[in-house]
Amino acid sequence: MPAKNHLNPQQIEKLQQALREEKKANIREKILILLLLNDGKTQSKIADFLGCSVNKVSGASHFGKYIKLKVDR
């Protein structure tokens, strides 16, 4: 699990913008998971909050590596 505040302010801003603008629900959910992980929420707390499995939350952290590359551009 990423450490709290692992994203810089520019990355957070871009992810929040993407969260507002993304049309695909599954992508919005992954972005939300990344932001919640950045806030220091545990994977189990996020899974409870979203009503999904911990495996899904864990998988979103791998998506984070992909999206981070796009956000850093």
Summary of the structure (lengths in Angstrom):
residues: 73
radius of gyration: 11.2
end to end distance: 23.4
largest distance: 32.5
contacts: 190
relative contact order: 0.19
helix: 73%
strand: 0%
